[in-house]
Amino acid sequence: MTANSEDIFESSAGYYTEFRKPYPPLLFKRIRDQFNLNGKGALLDVGCGTGQISLPLSNDFERVVGVDLSK
């Protein structure tokens, strides 16, 4: 049986969310400082997976869109 590209990671998303260490808060502080994030604009997270980047930054934008092959 061959998995297609749309669901290849679907069975591992729960494990990824539960066991992958989160990015350190300092990373998000540096992103906010470097790009002068002010709650305006939009963030497009391509290959967002479980949202480990877009979710912590969601309050720094008016709109956040995450796109991934898996549901």
Secondary structure, 3 states (H helix, E strand, C coil): CCCCCCCCCHHHHHHHHHHCCCCCHHHHHHHHHHCCCCCCCEEEEECCCCCCCCCCCHHHCCEEEEECCCC
